[in-house]
Amino acid sequence: MSEKASGVVSDEVLRSFEGHRRELCAYAYRMLGSSFEAEDAVQETFTRAWKSYSSFEGRASLRSWLYKIATNVCLDMLDGPQRRARPMDLNGPSTPDSSLPAPEPDYVWVEPIPNALAFGADPAEAAGAKDSLRLAFVAAVQHLPASQRAILIMREVLRFSAGETADMLNVSPASVNSALQRARATMSKVQETSTVSDAFDENNAQQRKLVDDFVKAFEAYDMGALTELLKADVALSMPPFSLWVSGPENIAAFMLGTGHACRDSRMVPLAGANGLPAFGHYKPSDSEAGVWVPWSITTLELDGDRISGLTFFLDTEKLFPLFGLAPELREAR
């Protein structure tokens, strides 16, 4: 084969890989709980697939073959006891007057993932993927051993057959079914205590109004209006701090006390994270009037006509570039 023809084939192979990038990234994110590690896993998957493409015999689909490689990459990355979590997975709620503890390392926490990294252009596919990318689901999956994690996601989320899953993991279908039963039992126990949020649909006028009302109340720092929007068992958390607060009145008290620096914040709408409404949250600069600086990626979990979860991801140095956000906002002059 000529060098030019070889280059054309190479480009075609790489394009065929790229067509699966988003779904592989979503899969790796569910496995690893980190959008950054998920991107690394997909890149390593493509590198391994490229190097071994000559051995791909087409007995399985290219998609299945890439998932097999991605699974091995994720299992390699999960070779250790550490699992990512949410603050409410680690301890009980704090009182609203609690001072902030020392931050935990970033590898402790489930991170958000931009919708654009995880969802394709097909709205129907995005709707089907949202539930399994919820923060509570991803955190619950982290309770499973790595191989059970892979099997649960392949069978319950991606709908691979027991035979296909067994082939990807080099085990028997019977082993897959046995592991799936154990994974389901663990997930049932874990999810009993997890907040269940509704899938967010931007075309749902009630949900859209709820989100808009939250932004108005938060930017005005109107705690009366804000608490009216919150569910009775709403939870507020702020990774990398293990502290979290539950209940509308406690959240209002926290915002007026320890969290008072959020007064006069600005919320920049994002295209979504984990299938949830999400914002780039900027707070007033301590050093310059008319300037707002990065504070968090904020996500909302919805339950009917109320907000059931508020998560403020404070690692802005990593997360603001990931979401394509500006390093500051300035008042128009």
Residue pairs with C-beta under 8 A, 6 or more apart in sequence:
1 9
13 50
13 53
14 46
14 50
16 62
17 46
17 49
17 50
17 66
20 62
20 63
20 66
21 42
22 117
22 118
22 119
22 120
23 120
24 41
24 42
24 45
24 66
24 67
24 70
25 35
25 38
25 39
25 42
25 113
25 117
25 118
26 38
26 113
26 117
26 118
26 119
26 129
26 133
27 67
27 70
27 74
27 153
27 158
28 37
28 38
28 39
28 41
28 42
28 45
28 70
28 73
28 74
29 35
29 38
29 113
29 117
29 118
29 133
29 138
30 132
30 133
30 137
30 138
30 141
30 149
30 153
30 157
31 38
31 41
31 71
31 74
31 78
31 141
31 146
31 149
31 150
31 153
32 38
32 41
32 74
32 77
32 78
32 84
33 83
33 84
33 109
33 110
33 111
33 138
33 139
33 141
33 142
34 84
34 107
34 110
34 111
35 111
35 112
35 113
35 114
35 117
35 322
36 111
36 318
36 322
37 77
38 113
38 117
39 117
40 77
41 70
41 73
41 74
41 77
42 70
44 73
45 66
45 69
45 70
45 73
48 69
48 72
48 73
49 56
49 65
49 66
49 69
52 69
56 62
56 65
60 68
60 164
60 167
64 160
64 164
64 167
64 168
67 154
67 158
67 160
67 168
68 167
68 168
71 150
71 154
71 168
71 169
74 146
74 150
75 146
75 147
75 150
78 146
78 149
79 146
82 107
82 108
83 142
83 143
84 107
84 108
84 109
84 110
84 111
84 139
84 142
85 108
85 109
85 110
85 139
85 142
86 109
86 110
86 135
86 136
86 139
86 237
86 239
86 311
87 237
87 238
87 239
87 241
87 242
87 243
87 244
88 235
88 237
88 244
89 139
90 242
91 242
93 235
93 244
93 245
93 246
93 247
93 250
94 243
94 244
94 245
95 245
95 250
96 245
96 250
96 251
96 253
96 254
96 257
96 258
97 253
97 254
97 257
97 258
98 243
98 258
99 258
100 241
100 243
100 258
101 241
101 242
101 243
103 240
103 241
103 314
104 239
104 240
104 241
104 242
105 240
106 240
106 315
106 318
108 239
108 240
109 239
109 240
109 313
110 135
110 138
110 139
110 142
110 239
111 239
111 313
111 315
111 319
112 135
112 273
112 274
112 278
112 297
112 299
112 311
112 313
112 319
113 133
113 273
113 274
114 270
114 271
114 272
114 273
114 322
114 323
115 126
115 271
115 272
115 273
115 274
115 275
116 271
118 129
118 133
118 274
119 125
119 126
119 129
119 130
119 275
120 126
126 275
127 199
127 201
129 157
129 275
130 199
130 200
130 274
130 275
131 137
131 199
131 275
132 153
132 156
132 157
133 274
133 275
134 197
134 274
134 275
134 276
134 301
135 274
135 276
135 299
135 301
135 309
135 311
136 191
136 194
136 195
136 196
136 197
136 301
136 309
137 191
137 194
138 274
139 194
140 187
140 190
140 191
140 194
141 149
141 152
141 153
141 187
142 149
143 186
143 187
143 190
144 152
144 183
144 186
144 187
147 169
147 179
148 179
148 180
148 182
148 183
148 186
149 183
150 168
150 169
151 165
151 169
151 176
151 179
151 180
151 183
152 180
152 183
152 184
152 187
154 160
154 164
154 165
154 168
155 162
155 165
155 176
155 180
156 180
156 184
160 168
162 173
162 176
162 177
162 180
163 173
165 173
165 176
166 172
166 173
166 175
166 176
169 176
195 233
195 235
195 301
195 303
195 308
195 309
196 303
196 308
197 276
197 301
197 302
197 303
197 308
197 309
198 207
198 302
198 303
198 304
199 275
200 207
200 272
200 275
200 276
200 277
200 302
201 207
202 208
206 305
207 302
210 229
210 302
210 305
210 306
210 307
211 277
211 300
211 302
213 225
213 229
214 226
214 229
214 300
214 307
215 267
215 269
215 279
216 222
216 225
217 225
217 226
217 229
218 226
218 262
218 265
218 267
219 264
219 265
219 266
219 267
221 255
221 262
221 263
221 264
221 265
223 252
223 255
223 256
226 248
226 251
226 252
226 255
227 248
227 249
227 251
227 252
229 306
229 307
230 248
230 251
230 306
230 307
231 248
231 303
231 306
231 307
231 308
232 247
232 248
233 246
233 247
233 308
234 246
234 247
234 248
234 251
234 306
234 307
234 308
234 309
234 310
235 244
235 245
235 246
235 308
235 309
235 310
236 244
236 245
236 246
236 251
236 254
236 309
236 310
236 311
236 312
237 243
237 244
237 245
237 309
237 310
237 311
237 312
238 244
238 296
238 311
238 312
238 313
238 314
239 311
239 313
239 314
239 315
240 314
240 315
241 314
245 251
245 254
251 310
255 262
261 283
261 284
262 281
262 283
262 295
263 284
264 283
264 284
265 281
265 282
265 283
265 284
265 292
265 295
266 281
266 282
266 292
266 329
267 279
267 280
267 281
267 282
267 298
268 279
268 280
268 281
268 282
268 325
268 329
269 277
269 278
269 279
270 278
270 279
270 280
270 297
270 323
270 325
271 278
272 278
273 297
273 299
273 323
274 299
276 299
276 300
276 301
276 302
277 299
277 300
277 302
278 297
278 298
278 299
278 300
278 323
279 297
279 298
279 299
280 294
280 297
280 298
280 320
280 323
280 325
281 294
281 295
281 296
281 297
281 298
281 312
282 292
282 293
282 294
282 295
282 328
282 329
283 292
283 293
283 295
284 291
284 292
284 293
285 291
285 292
285 293
285 328
290 330
290 331
291 328
291 329
291 330
291 331
292 328
292 329
292 330
293 327
293 328
294 316
294 320
294 325
294 327
294 328
295 312
295 314
295 316
296 312
296 313
296 314
296 316
297 312
297 313
297 316
297 319
297 320
297 323
298 310
298 311
298 312
298 313
299 309
299 310
299 311
299 313
300 307
300 309
300 310
301 307
301 308
301 309
301 310
301 311
302 308
313 319
320 326
320 327
